[in-house]
Amino acid sequence: EELNIAIGFLINPEHFDAVDALMTRHPEVQVIIDHFGRCKSEDISPNFSFKKKSSIIRNTKEFFSLENSPFQKLLSMARHAKLHIKISGFPVSSSPKAFGVGEASKQDWPYRDVQPMVHRLIETYGARRLMWGTDFPFIVKQCGYTRGLTLLSQETPGISLKDMEWLLGETVQKVFGDSWKK
């Protein structure tokens, strides 16, 4: 709190309770959880089909197995006003497990099984508390920067232009100010 800096965590869901406790104790600290908190698309109901690009998800609550899932815990932590989630980690979905865990998606490009997670995070946290991340260096081999950027801007329907601006830069600017440019 005294330093007024953001703290980033590359963690697995089993560490959510520790971050939750930290944020309860220090509510003014800016915290970022990377890679959806390493939650997986399995938290989504098997009744949903990800095959249609034009499918706009209007009410994502029905697509999640919410009870006791890691993703539900991540959603419940939205009560911490200074908690931000980095939307990253899905482009390496089909690569070998990194750091002993798999990534969010179980599908190849364009990782449609993660789209409901993105929408649910927007509904719960708001785009002003979410930020897109490249997941360098993995993105280079998986889909490249251009395609990686289109994961949100073109391949995930239903995100407003204003929300897209927050996801792709304004949130980073809000959290880090100009310090990230140096």
ZAMARGU-4260 file (C-alpha; in steps of 0.2 Angstrom, whole numbers, plus 5000, padded with zeros to 4 digits):
<rodrens>
0) 5000/5000/5000 | 5014/5012/5005 | 5023/5010/4988 | 5007/5012/4978 | 5012/4998/4965
5) 5003/4984/4957 | 5007/4966/4962 | 5005/4953/4948 | 5002/4934/4952 | 5004/4920/4941
10) 4995/4907/4951 | 4985/4892/4951 | 4967/4891/4958 | 4973/4883/4974 | 4981/4900/4978
15) 4965/4910/4977 | 4962/4909/4995 | 4979/4917/4999 | 4976/4931/4987 | 4958/4933/4994
20) 4965/4935/5011 | 4979/4947/5006 | 4966/4958/4997 | 4955/4958/5012 | 4969/4963/5023
25) 4976/4976/5011 | 4961/4982/5000 | 4970/4997/4993 | 4984/4986/4984 | 4982/4984/4965
30) 4982/4966/4961 | 4983/4957/4945 | 4980/4938/4942 | 4987/4932/4926 | 4980/4919/4914
35) 4962/4918/4920 | 4970/4912/4937 | 4974/4897/4927 | 4955/4892/4927 | 4950/4880/4914
40) 4936/4879/4901 | 4930/4863/4910 | 4921/4875/4922 | 4909/4878/4907 | 4893/4867/4906
45) 4895/4854/4892 | 4878/4859/4885 | 4886/4874/4876 | 4892/4873/4858 | 4907/4883/4853
50) 4906/4880/4835 | 4897/4895/4829 | 4907/4911/4828 | 4891/4921/4827 | 4885/4914/4844
55) 4884/4929/4855 | 4883/4924/4873 | 4870/4934/4882 | 4868/4926/4899 | 4884/4916/4903
60) 4878/4911/4920 | 4869/4897/4913 | 4885/4890/4904 | 4895/4888/4920 | 4896/4874/4933
65) 4897/4887/4947 | 4896/4876/4962 | 4914/4875/4970 | 4923/4878/4953 | 4939/4887/4953
70) 4931/4899/4941 | 4917/4903/4953 | 4930/4907/4966 | 4939/4919/4954 | 4922/4927/4951
75) 4918/4928/4969 | 4934/4938/4972 | 4927/4952/4961 | 4921/4960/4977 | 4939/4966/4979
80) 4938/4983/4970 | 4957/4983/4966 | 4958/4965/4959 | 4961/4964/4940 | 4962/4949/4929
85) 4973/4947/4914 | 4964/4938/4900 | 4979/4928/4893 | 4985/4911/4893 | 4973/4903/4881
90) 4984/4904/4865 | 4995/4890/4872 | 4981/4879/4875 | 4987/4865/4864 | 5005/4865/4869
95) 5012/4854/4883 | 5008/4859/4900 | 5017/4874/4906 | 5023/4875/4924 | 5015/4859/4928
100) 4997/4865/4923 | 4987/4866/4907 | 4980/4883/4900 | 4962/4889/4899 | 4957/4881/4882
105) 4956/4863/4877 | 4953/4868/4859 | 4964/4875/4845 | 4963/4892/4837 | 4952/4902/4840
110) 4950/4894/4857 | 4931/4896/4857 | 4929/4887/4873 | 4936/4901/4883 | 4924/4914/4875
115) 4911/4912/4889 | 4924/4914/4902 | 4929/4931/4894 | 4911/4936/4894 | 4907/4931/4912
120) 4923/4940/4918 | 4917/4956/4909 | 4899/4954/4917 | 4907/4951/4934 | 4922/4962/4935
125) 4918/4975/4921 | 4930/4978/4907 | 4939/4992/4918 | 4946/4978/4929 | 4952/4966/4915
130) 4967/4967/4903 | 4972/4957/4888 | 4990/4949/4888 | 5000/4942/4875 | 5007/4927/4884
135) 5024/4930/4876 | 5034/4920/4871 | 5021/4906/4868 | 5010/4917/4857 | 5023/4917/4844
140) 5022/4899/4840 | 5004/4896/4844 | 4995/4910/4834 | 5006/4925/4833 | 5003/4943/4839
145) 4990/4948/4825 | 4979/4933/4828 | 4982/4934/4846 | 4975/4951/4846 | 4960/4946/4836
150) 4955/4933/4849 | 4946/4948/4858 | 4943/4960/4844 | 4936/4948/4830 | 4934/4931/4837
155) 4925/4934/4853 | 4908/4942/4848 | 4898/4953/4859 | 4911/4964/4867 | 4907/4982/4865
160) 4919/4994/4857 | 4921/5004/4874 | 4924/4987/4883 | 4937/4982/4870 | 4946/4999/4873
165) 4948/4995/4891 | 4953/4977/4888 | 4966/4981/4876 | 4975/4996/4884 | 4965/5008/4895
170) 4965/4996/4910 | 4984/4994/4909 | 4985/5013/4908 | 4974/5015/4924 | 4983/5002/4934
175) 5001/5007/4929 | 4999/5025/4923 | 5014/5030/4912 | 5026/5019/4922 | 5023/5004/4910
180) 5030/5015/4895 | 5047/5017/4903
</rodrens>
